[in-house]
Amino acid sequence: MTKLSSILLVDDDPTNNFLNQRLLRKLDAAESIMVAENGQEALTMLQQASAAPQPSYPTLILLDVQMPVMGGLDFLRAYQQLPAARQQASTIVVLTTTTDNQDLVHLAKLPAAGLVNKPLTPEKIAAIFQQYLPQ
């Protein structure tokens, strides 16, 4: 598994964030692991990254669907409005427990590379890297 420059976790559950950060660090998956607690916070982080002298976007965004303030579907809709270069810099994989068919239909129309069921495991991380981040 190739080590990424950075991963952005977007989830409102502190326990999920703690466990996912721990797993990603144990796997040495990225130089940097950032956390946003909702879609709006994630968009702000992406805007700040683009304003830096040397823009640096997360290589991988692991996105929850159900969150307060701005959920995953709304984040993906807003993400589509970003400049193409920003969108192409990151791969988004949705982490979910949803079986809501309407959510799944909406997700299929939005700019996410794929969908992975929670919880993350070493095997799921390896599959994400292999399937969505081929080096």
Buried (B, 14 or more C-beta within 10 A) or exposed (E): BEEBEBBBBBBBBEEBBEBBBEBBEEBEBBEEBBBBBBBBBBBEBBEEBBEEEEEEBBBBBBBBBBBEEBBBBBBBBBBEEBEEEBBEBBBBBBBBEBEEEEBBEBBEEBBBBEBBEBEBEEEBBEBBBEEBBEE
